[in-house]
Amino acid sequence: MNKAQLIDKLHHDVEGLNKKQAEKMLDVLTDTIIEELKNDREVTLAGFGTFLSRVRYSRGGVNPQKPTERITIPAVKVAKFKTGYHLKQALKGKR
């Protein structure tokens, strides 16, 4: 499912919600999650899961163009998702 399909689903499933409102709602949700993660804060949706930001520390690596050359891969902030109980149960087929 892509963004357009999700907007259509929201439009059809939520009575009184037009496509523009559904798109705005989805944009606000994703923008809020992004801002919270950029500020090192968690976003928890009970039963669904938790979005977290973590630092992947710098480490040594090999230059793929020159395999004999060692390089340092810099630290980077990455997004993580930890599944909630109800999502885990649904994926196991128990819900």
Distance bins in CASP14 RR format, pairs under 12 A and 6 or more apart:
PFRMAT RR
TARGET T0000
AUTHOR 0000-0000-0000
RMODE 2
METHOD distances of the structure
MODEL  1
1 7 0 0 0 0 0 1 0 0 0 0 0
1 8 0 0 0 0 1 0 0 0 0 0 0
1 9 1 0 0 1 0 0 0 0 0 0 0
1 10 0 0 0 0 0 1 0 0 0 0 0
1 26 0 0 0 0 0 1 0 0 0 0 0
2 8 0 0 0 0 1 0 0 0 0 0 0
2 9 0 0 0 0 0 1 0 0 0 0 0
2 26 0 0 0 0 0 1 0 0 0 0 0
3 9 0 0 0 0 0 1 0 0 0 0 0
3 10 0 0 0 0 0 1 0 0 0 0 0
3 19 0 0 0 0 0 1 0 0 0 0 0
3 22 0 0 0 0 0 1 0 0 0 0 0
3 23 0 0 0 0 1 0 0 0 0 0 0
3 25 0 0 0 0 0 1 0 0 0 0 0
3 26 1 0 0 1 0 0 0 0 0 0 0
3 27 0 0 0 0 1 0 0 0 0 0 0
3 29 0 0 0 0 0 1 0 0 0 0 0
3 30 0 0 0 0 1 0 0 0 0 0 0
4 10 0 0 0 0 0 1 0 0 0 0 0
4 11 0 0 0 0 0 1 0 0 0 0 0
4 19 0 0 0 0 1 0 0 0 0 0 0
4 22 0 0 0 0 0 1 0 0 0 0 0
4 23 0 0 0 0 1 0 0 0 0 0 0
4 26 0 0 0 0 0 1 0 0 0 0 0
5 11 0 0 0 0 0 1 0 0 0 0 0
5 12 0 0 0 0 0 1 0 0 0 0 0
5 19 0 0 0 0 0 1 0 0 0 0 0
5 22 0 0 0 0 0 1 0 0 0 0 0
5 26 0 0 0 0 0 1 0 0 0 0 0
6 12 0 0 0 0 0 1 0 0 0 0 0
6 13 0 0 0 0 0 1 0 0 0 0 0
6 14 0 0 0 0 0 1 0 0 0 0 0
6 19 0 0 0 0 0 1 0 0 0 0 0
6 22 0 0 0 0 1 0 0 0 0 0 0
6 23 0 0 0 0 1 0 0 0 0 0 0
6 25 0 0 0 0 0 1 0 0 0 0 0
6 26 1 0 0 1 0 0 0 0 0 0 0
6 27 0 0 0 0 0 1 0 0 0 0 0
6 29 0 0 0 0 0 1 0 0 0 0 0
6 30 0 0 0 0 0 1 0 0 0 0 0
7 13 0 0 0 0 0 1 0 0 0 0 0
7 14 0 0 0 0 0 1 0 0 0 0 0
7 17 0 0 0 0 1 0 0 0 0 0 0
7 18 0 0 0 0 0 1 0 0 0 0 0
7 19 1 0 0 1 0 0 0 0 0 0 0
7 20 0 0 0 0 1 0 0 0 0 0 0
7 21 0 0 0 0 1 0 0 0 0 0 0
7 22 1 0 1 0 0 0 0 0 0 0 0
7 23 1 0 1 0 0 0 0 0 0 0 0
7 24 0 0 0 0 1 0 0 0 0 0 0
7 25 0 0 0 0 1 0 0 0 0 0 0
7 26 1 0 0 1 0 0 0 0 0 0 0
7 27 0 0 0 0 1 0 0 0 0 0 0
7 29 0 0 0 0 0 1 0 0 0 0 0
7 30 0 0 0 0 0 1 0 0 0 0 0
8 14 0 0 0 0 0 1 0 0 0 0 0
8 17 0 0 0 0 0 1 0 0 0 0 0
8 18 0 0 0 0 0 1 0 0 0 0 0
8 19 1 0 0 1 0 0 0 0 0 0 0
8 22 1 0 0 1 0 0 0 0 0 0 0
8 23 0 0 0 0 0 1 0 0 0 0 0
8 26 0 0 0 0 0 1 0 0 0 0 0
9 17 0 0 0 0 0 1 0 0 0 0 0
9 19 0 0 0 0 0 1 0 0 0 0 0
9 22 0 0 0 0 1 0 0 0 0 0 0
9 23 0 0 0 0 0 1 0 0 0 0 0
9 25 0 0 0 0 0 1 0 0 0 0 0
9 26 0 0 0 0 0 1 0 0 0 0 0
10 16 0 0 0 0 0 1 0 0 0 0 0
10 17 1 0 0 1 0 0 0 0 0 0 0
10 18 0 0 0 0 0 1 0 0 0 0 0
10 19 0 0 0 0 1 0 0 0 0 0 0
10 20 0 0 0 0 0 1 0 0 0 0 0
10 21 0 0 0 0 1 0 0 0 0 0 0
10 22 1 1 0 0 0 0 0 0 0 0 0
10 23 0 0 0 0 1 0 0 0 0 0 0
10 24 0 0 0 0 0 1 0 0 0 0 0
10 25 1 0 0 1 0 0 0 0 0 0 0
10 26 1 0 0 1 0 0 0 0 0 0 0
10 27 0 0 0 0 0 1 0 0 0 0 0
10 29 0 0 0 0 0 1 0 0 0 0 0
11 17 1 0 1 0 0 0 0 0 0 0 0
11 18 1 0 0 1 0 0 0 0 0 0 0
11 19 1 0 1 0 0 0 0 0 0 0 0
11 20 0 0 0 0 1 0 0 0 0 0 0
11 21 0 0 0 0 1 0 0 0 0 0 0
11 22 1 0 1 0 0 0 0 0 0 0 0
11 23 0 0 0 0 1 0 0 0 0 0 0
11 24 0 0 0 0 0 1 0 0 0 0 0
11 25 0 0 0 0 0 1 0 0 0 0 0
11 26 0 0 0 0 0 1 0 0 0 0 0
12 18 0 0 0 0 0 1 0 0 0 0 0
12 19 0 0 0 0 1 0 0 0 0 0 0
12 22 0 0 0 0 1 0 0 0 0 0 0
13 22 0 0 0 0 1 0 0 0 0 0 0
14 21 0 0 0 0 1 0 0 0 0 0 0
14 22 1 0 0 1 0 0 0 0 0 0 0
14 25 0 0 0 0 1 0 0 0 0 0 0
14 26 0 0 0 0 0 1 0 0 0 0 0
15 21 0 0 0 0 0 1 0 0 0 0 0
15 22 0 0 0 0 0 1 0 0 0 0 0
16 22 0 0 0 0 1 0 0 0 0 0 0
17 23 0 0 0 0 0 1 0 0 0 0 0
17 24 0 0 0 0 1 0 0 0 0 0 0
17 25 1 0 0 1 0 0 0 0 0 0 0
17 26 0 0 0 0 0 1 0 0 0 0 0
18 24 0 0 0 0 1 0 0 0 0 0 0
18 25 0 0 0 0 0 1 0 0 0 0 0
19 25 0 0 0 0 0 1 0 0 0 0 0
19 26 0 0 0 0 0 1 0 0 0 0 0
20 26 0 0 0 0 0 1 0 0 0 0 0
20 27 0 0 0 0 0 1 0 0 0 0 0
21 27 0 0 0 0 0 1 0 0 0 0 0
21 28 0 0 0 0 0 1 0 0 0 0 0
22 28 0 0 0 0 0 1 0 0 0 0 0
22 29 0 0 0 0 0 1 0 0 0 0 0
23 29 0 0 0 0 0 1 0 0 0 0 0
23 30 0 0 0 0 0 1 0 0 0 0 0
24 30 0 0 0 0 0 1 0 0 0 0 0
24 31 0 0 0 0 0 1 0 0 0 0 0
25 31 0 0 0 0 0 1 0 0 0 0 0
25 32 0 0 0 0 0 1 0 0 0 0 0
26 32 0 0 0 0 0 1 0 0 0 0 0
26 33 0 0 0 0 0 1 0 0 0 0 0
27 33 0 0 0 0 0 1 0 0 0 0 0
27 34 0 0 0 0 0 1 0 0 0 0 0
28 34 0 0 0 0 0 1 0 0 0 0 0
28 35 0 0 0 0 0 1 0 0 0 0 0
29 35 0 0 0 0 0 1 0 0 0 0 0
29 36 0 0 0 0 0 1 0 0 0 0 0
29 43 0 0 0 0 1 0 0 0 0 0 0
29 45 0 0 0 0 1 0 0 0 0 0 0
29 51 0 0 0 0 0 1 0 0 0 0 0
30 36 0 0 0 0 0 1 0 0 0 0 0
30 37 0 0 0 0 0 1 0 0 0 0 0
30 43 0 0 0 0 0 1 0 0 0 0 0
30 51 0 0 0 0 0 1 0 0 0 0 0
30 79 0 0 0 0 0 1 0 0 0 0 0
31 37 0 0 0 0 0 1 0 0 0 0 0
31 38 0 0 0 0 0 1 0 0 0 0 0
31 43 0 0 0 0 0 1 0 0 0 0 0
32 38 0 0 0 0 0 1 0 0 0 0 0
32 39 0 0 0 0 0 1 0 0 0 0 0
32 41 0 0 0 0 0 1 0 0 0 0 0
32 43 1 0 0 1 0 0 0 0 0 0 0
32 45 0 0 0 0 0 1 0 0 0 0 0
32 51 0 0 0 0 0 1 0 0 0 0 0
33 39 0 0 0 0 0 1 0 0 0 0 0
33 41 0 0 0 0 1 0 0 0 0 0 0
33 42 0 0 0 0 0 1 0 0 0 0 0
33 43 1 0 1 0 0 0 0 0 0 0 0
33 44 0 0 0 0 0 1 0 0 0 0 0
33 45 0 0 0 0 1 0 0 0 0 0 0
33 48 0 0 0 0 0 1 0 0 0 0 0
33 49 0 0 0 0 0 1 0 0 0 0 0
33 50 0 0 0 0 0 1 0 0 0 0 0
33 51 1 0 1 0 0 0 0 0 0 0 0
33 52 0 0 0 0 0 1 0 0 0 0 0
33 53 0 0 0 0 0 1 0 0 0 0 0
33 79 0 0 0 0 1 0 0 0 0 0 0
33 81 0 0 0 0 0 1 0 0 0 0 0
34 41 0 0 0 0 0 1 0 0 0 0 0
34 43 0 0 0 0 1 0 0 0 0 0 0
34 51 0 0 0 0 1 0 0 0 0 0 0
34 53 0 0 0 0 1 0 0 0 0 0 0
34 77 0 0 0 0 0 1 0 0 0 0 0
34 79 0 0 0 0 1 0 0 0 0 0 0
35 41 0 0 0 0 1 0 0 0 0 0 0
35 43 0 0 0 0 1 0 0 0 0 0 0
35 51 0 0 0 0 0 1 0 0 0 0 0
35 53 0 0 0 0 0 1 0 0 0 0 0
36 42 1 0 0 1 0 0 0 0 0 0 0
36 43 1 0 1 0 0 0 0 0 0 0 0
36 44 0 0 0 0 0 1 0 0 0 0 0
36 45 0 0 0 0 0 1 0 0 0 0 0
36 50 0 0 0 0 0 1 0 0 0 0 0
36 51 1 0 0 1 0 0 0 0 0 0 0
36 52 0 0 0 0 1 0 0 0 0 0 0
36 53 0 0 0 0 1 0 0 0 0 0 0
36 79 0 0 0 0 0 1 0 0 0 0 0
37 43 1 0 0 1 0 0 0 0 0 0 0
37 50 0 0 0 0 0 1 0 0 0 0 0
37 51 1 0 0 1 0 0 0 0 0 0 0
37 52 1 0 0 1 0 0 0 0 0 0 0
37 53 1 0 1 0 0 0 0 0 0 0 0
37 54 0 0 0 0 1 0 0 0 0 0 0
37 55 0 0 0 0 0 1 0 0 0 0 0
37 77 0 0 0 0 1 0 0 0 0 0 0
37 78 0 0 0 0 1 0 0 0 0 0 0
37 79 1 0 1 0 0 0 0 0 0 0 0
37 80 0 0 0 0 1 0 0 0 0 0 0
37 81 0 0 0 0 0 1 0 0 0 0 0
38 51 0 0 0 0 0 1 0 0 0 0 0
38 53 1 0 0 1 0 0 0 0 0 0 0
38 77 0 0 0 0 1 0 0 0 0 0 0
38 79 0 0 0 0 1 0 0 0 0 0 0
39 53 0 0 0 0 1 0 0 0 0 0 0
39 77 0 0 0 0 0 1 0 0 0 0 0
40 51 0 0 0 0 0 1 0 0 0 0 0
40 52 0 0 0 0 1 0 0 0 0 0 0
40 53 1 0 1 0 0 0 0 0 0 0 0
40 54 0 0 0 0 1 0 0 0 0 0 0
40 55 0 0 0 0 1 0 0 0 0 0 0
40 77 0 0 0 0 1 0 0 0 0 0 0
40 79 0 0 0 0 0 1 0 0 0 0 0
41 50 0 0 0 0 0 1 0 0 0 0 0
41 51 0 0 0 0 1 0 0 0 0 0 0
41 52 0 0 0 0 1 0 0 0 0 0 0
41 53 0 0 0 0 1 0 0 0 0 0 0
42 49 0 0 0 0 1 0 0 0 0 0 0
42 50 1 0 1 0 0 0 0 0 0 0 0
42 51 1 0 0 1 0 0 0 0 0 0 0
42 52 1 0 1 0 0 0 0 0 0 0 0
42 53 0 0 0 0 1 0 0 0 0 0 0
42 54 0 0 0 0 0 1 0 0 0 0 0
42 79 0 0 0 0 0 1 0 0 0 0 0
42 80 0 0 0 0 1 0 0 0 0 0 0
42 81 0 0 0 0 0 1 0 0 0 0 0
42 82 0 0 0 0 1 0 0 0 0 0 0
43 49 0 0 0 0 1 0 0 0 0 0 0
43 50 1 0 0 1 0 0 0 0 0 0 0
43 51 1 0 1 0 0 0 0 0 0 0 0
43 52 0 0 0 0 1 0 0 0 0 0 0
43 53 0 0 0 0 1 0 0 0 0 0 0
43 79 0 0 0 0 0 1 0 0 0 0 0
43 80 0 0 0 0 0 1 0 0 0 0 0
43 81 0 0 0 0 1 0 0 0 0 0 0
43 82 0 0 0 0 0 1 0 0 0 0 0
44 50 1 0 1 0 0 0 0 0 0 0 0
44 51 1 0 0 1 0 0 0 0 0 0 0
44 52 0 0 0 0 1 0 0 0 0 0 0
44 81 0 0 0 0 0 1 0 0 0 0 0
44 82 0 0 0 0 1 0 0 0 0 0 0
44 83 0 0 0 0 0 1 0 0 0 0 0
44 84 0 0 0 0 1 0 0 0 0 0 0
44 85 0 0 0 0 0 1 0 0 0 0 0
45 51 0 0 0 0 1 0 0 0 0 0 0
45 81 0 0 0 0 0 1 0 0 0 0 0
45 82 0 0 0 0 0 1 0 0 0 0 0
45 83 0 0 0 0 0 1 0 0 0 0 0
45 84 0 0 0 0 1 0 0 0 0 0 0
45 85 0 0 0 0 0 1 0 0 0 0 0
45 86 0 0 0 0 1 0 0 0 0 0 0
45 87 0 0 0 0 1 0 0 0 0 0 0
46 84 0 0 0 0 1 0 0 0 0 0 0
46 85 0 0 0 0 1 0 0 0 0 0 0
46 86 0 0 0 0 1 0 0 0 0 0 0
46 87 0 0 0 0 0 1 0 0 0 0 0
47 82 0 0 0 0 0 1 0 0 0 0 0
47 83 0 0 0 0 1 0 0 0 0 0 0
47 84 1 0 1 0 0 0 0 0 0 0 0
47 85 1 0 1 0 0 0 0 0 0 0 0
47 86 1 0 1 0 0 0 0 0 0 0 0
47 87 1 0 0 1 0 0 0 0 0 0 0
47 88 0 0 0 0 1 0 0 0 0 0 0
47 89 0 0 0 0 1 0 0 0 0 0 0
47 90 0 0 0 0 1 0 0 0 0 0 0
47 95 0 0 0 0 0 1 0 0 0 0 0
48 81 0 0 0 0 1 0 0 0 0 0 0
48 82 0 0 0 0 0 1 0 0 0 0 0
48 83 1 0 0 1 0 0 0 0 0 0 0
48 84 1 0 1 0 0 0 0 0 0 0 0
48 85 0 0 0 0 1 0 0 0 0 0 0
48 86 1 0 0 1 0 0 0 0 0 0 0
48 87 1 0 1 0 0 0 0 0 0 0 0
48 88 0 0 0 0 0 1 0 0 0 0 0
48 89 0 0 0 0 0 1 0 0 0 0 0
48 90 0 0 0 0 1 0 0 0 0 0 0
48 91 0 0 0 0 0 1 0 0 0 0 0
49 80 0 0 0 0 0 1 0 0 0 0 0
49 81 1 0 0 1 0 0 0 0 0 0 0
49 82 1 0 1 0 0 0 0 0 0 0 0
49 83 1 0 1 0 0 0 0 0 0 0 0
49 84 1 1 0 0 0 0 0 0 0 0 0
49 85 0 0 0 0 1 0 0 0 0 0 0
49 86 0 0 0 0 1 0 0 0 0 0 0
49 87 1 0 0 1 0 0 0 0 0 0 0
49 88 0 0 0 0 1 0 0 0 0 0 0
49 90 0 0 0 0 0 1 0 0 0 0 0
49 91 0 0 0 0 0 1 0 0 0 0 0
50 79 0 0 0 0 0 1 0 0 0 0 0
50 80 0 0 0 0 1 0 0 0 0 0 0
50 81 1 0 0 1 0 0 0 0 0 0 0
50 82 1 0 1 0 0 0 0 0 0 0 0
50 83 0 0 0 0 1 0 0 0 0 0 0
50 84 1 0 0 1 0 0 0 0 0 0 0
50 85 0 0 0 0 0 1 0 0 0 0 0
50 87 0 0 0 0 0 1 0 0 0 0 0
51 78 0 0 0 0 0 1 0 0 0 0 0
51 79 1 0 0 1 0 0 0 0 0 0 0
51 80 1 0 0 1 0 0 0 0 0 0 0
51 81 1 0 1 0 0 0 0 0 0 0 0
51 82 0 0 0 0 1 0 0 0 0 0 0
51 83 0 0 0 0 0 1 0 0 0 0 0
51 84 0 0 0 0 0 1 0 0 0 0 0
52 77 0 0 0 0 0 1 0 0 0 0 0
52 78 0 0 0 0 1 0 0 0 0 0 0
52 79 1 0 0 1 0 0 0 0 0 0 0
52 80 1 0 1 0 0 0 0 0 0 0 0
52 81 1 0 0 1 0 0 0 0 0 0 0
52 82 1 0 0 1 0 0 0 0 0 0 0
52 83 0 0 0 0 0 1 0 0 0 0 0
53 76 0 0 0 0 0 1 0 0 0 0 0
53 77 1 0 1 0 0 0 0 0 0 0 0
53 78 1 0 0 1 0 0 0 0 0 0 0
53 79 1 0 1 0 0 0 0 0 0 0 0
53 80 1 0 0 1 0 0 0 0 0 0 0
53 81 0 0 0 0 0 1 0 0 0 0 0
53 82 0 0 0 0 0 1 0 0 0 0 0
54 75 0 0 0 0 0 1 0 0 0 0 0
54 76 0 0 0 0 1 0 0 0 0 0 0
54 77 1 0 0 1 0 0 0 0 0 0 0
54 78 1 0 1 0 0 0 0 0 0 0 0
54 79 0 0 0 0 1 0 0 0 0 0 0
54 80 1 0 1 0 0 0 0 0 0 0 0
54 81 0 0 0 0 0 1 0 0 0 0 0
54 82 0 0 0 0 0 1 0 0 0 0 0
55 74 0 0 0 0 0 1 0 0 0 0 0
55 75 1 0 1 0 0 0 0 0 0 0 0
55 76 1 0 0 1 0 0 0 0 0 0 0
55 77 1 0 1 0 0 0 0 0 0 0 0
55 78 1 0 0 1 0 0 0 0 0 0 0
55 79 0 0 0 0 0 1 0 0 0 0 0
55 80 0 0 0 0 0 1 0 0 0 0 0
56 73 0 0 0 0 1 0 0 0 0 0 0
56 74 0 0 0 0 1 0 0 0 0 0 0
56 75 1 0 0 1 0 0 0 0 0 0 0
56 76 1 0 1 0 0 0 0 0 0 0 0
56 77 1 0 0 1 0 0 0 0 0 0 0
56 78 1 0 1 0 0 0 0 0 0 0 0
56 79 0 0 0 0 0 1 0 0 0 0 0
56 80 0 0 0 0 1 0 0 0 0 0 0
57 72 0 0 0 0 0 1 0 0 0 0 0
57 73 0 0 0 0 1 0 0 0 0 0 0
57 74 0 0 0 0 1 0 0 0 0 0 0
57 75 1 0 1 0 0 0 0 0 0 0 0
57 76 0 0 0 0 1 0 0 0 0 0 0
57 77 0 0 0 0 0 1 0 0 0 0 0
57 78 0 0 0 0 0 1 0 0 0 0 0
58 71 0 0 0 0 0 1 0 0 0 0 0
58 72 1 0 1 0 0 0 0 0 0 0 0
58 73 1 0 0 1 0 0 0 0 0 0 0
58 74 1 0 1 0 0 0 0 0 0 0 0
58 75 1 0 1 0 0 0 0 0 0 0 0
58 76 0 0 0 0 1 0 0 0 0 0 0
59 70 0 0 0 0 0 1 0 0 0 0 0
59 71 0 0 0 0 1 0 0 0 0 0 0
59 72 1 0 0 1 0 0 0 0 0 0 0
59 73 1 0 1 0 0 0 0 0 0 0 0
59 74 0 0 0 0 1 0 0 0 0 0 0
59 75 0 0 0 0 1 0 0 0 0 0 0
59 76 0 0 0 0 0 1 0 0 0 0 0
60 69 0 0 0 0 0 1 0 0 0 0 0
60 70 1 0 0 1 0 0 0 0 0 0 0
60 71 1 0 0 1 0 0 0 0 0 0 0
60 72 1 0 1 0 0 0 0 0 0 0 0
60 73 1 0 1 0 0 0 0 0 0 0 0
60 74 0 0 0 0 0 1 0 0 0 0 0
60 75 0 0 0 0 0 1 0 0 0 0 0
61 67 0 0 0 0 0 1 0 0 0 0 0
61 68 0 0 0 0 0 1 0 0 0 0 0
61 69 0 0 0 0 1 0 0 0 0 0 0
61 70 1 0 0 1 0 0 0 0 0 0 0
61 71 1 0 1 0 0 0 0 0 0 0 0
61 72 1 0 0 1 0 0 0 0 0 0 0
61 73 1 0 1 0 0 0 0 0 0 0 0
61 74 0 0 0 0 0 1 0 0 0 0 0
62 68 0 0 0 0 1 0 0 0 0 0 0
62 69 1 0 0 1 0 0 0 0 0 0 0
62 70 1 0 0 1 0 0 0 0 0 0 0
62 71 1 0 0 1 0 0 0 0 0 0 0
62 72 0 0 0 0 0 1 0 0 0 0 0
62 73 0 0 0 0 1 0 0 0 0 0 0
63 69 1 0 1 0 0 0 0 0 0 0 0
63 70 1 0 0 1 0 0 0 0 0 0 0
63 71 1 0 1 0 0 0 0 0 0 0 0
63 72 0 0 0 0 0 1 0 0 0 0 0
63 73 0 0 0 0 0 1 0 0 0 0 0
64 71 0 0 0 0 1 0 0 0 0 0 0
64 73 0 0 0 0 0 1 0 0 0 0 0
65 71 0 0 0 0 0 1 0 0 0 0 0
81 87 0 0 0 0 1 0 0 0 0 0 0
82 88 0 0 0 0 0 1 0 0 0 0 0
83 89 0 0 0 0 1 0 0 0 0 0 0
83 90 0 0 0 0 1 0 0 0 0 0 0
83 91 1 0 0 1 0 0 0 0 0 0 0
83 92 0 0 0 0 0 1 0 0 0 0 0
84 90 0 0 0 0 1 0 0 0 0 0 0
84 91 0 0 0 0 0 1 0 0 0 0 0
84 92 0 0 0 0 0 1 0 0 0 0 0
84 95 0 0 0 0 0 1 0 0 0 0 0
85 91 0 0 0 0 0 1 0 0 0 0 0
85 92 0 0 0 0 0 1 0 0 0 0 0
85 94 0 0 0 0 0 1 0 0 0 0 0
85 95 0 0 0 0 1 0 0 0 0 0 0
86 92 0 0 0 0 0 1 0 0 0 0 0
86 93 0 0 0 0 0 1 0 0 0 0 0
86 94 0 0 0 0 1 0 0 0 0 0 0
86 95 1 0 0 1 0 0 0 0 0 0 0
87 93 0 0 0 0 0 1 0 0 0 0 0
87 94 0 0 0 0 0 1 0 0 0 0 0
87 95 0 0 0 0 1 0 0 0 0 0 0
88 94 0 0 0 0 1 0 0 0 0 0 0
88 95 0 0 0 0 1 0 0 0 0 0 0
89 95 1 0 1 0 0 0 0 0 0 0 0
END
